[in-house]
Amino acid sequence: MSVSGMMMVAAEGGIIGDGRTGANLALGVGLLGLAVGRLALARAGGRISTGNARAGGMSAIAVGTVGTILAVLHMGTAGGGPGTGNGLVGAVLAIPLGVGAAFLCSAPTAPWSA
């Protein structure tokens, strides 16, 4: 199975449960991206001395992008509207989390972008 096929099945919740599971997965990935990005910025600012800030920043961008893609795929495949139990509202909330994680560390003001 191709990567795009696996992401589509994961976004639909077909592998791991009902329709809300895909949205919860996207929410979790988006929150993980935000946490990794925040830690990367703390490392770059010298507040945390362990780890590599550049690697953390690149990881936050990658995880945020994956979270956004999962949320958009789930939103596109969710049947029904908000309140039907298909996770549409969770997918809509996951999009800004993933985008925020990606842009948190890709901003021109990030210490490693100079």
Secondary structure, DSSP 8 states (H G I E B T S, - for coil): --HHHHHHHHHHTTTTSSHHHHHHHHHHHHHHHHHHHHHHHHHHTTS--SS-HHHHHHHHHHHHHHHHHHHHHHHHH--S-TTSSSSHHHHHHHHHHHHHHHHHTTSTTSTT--
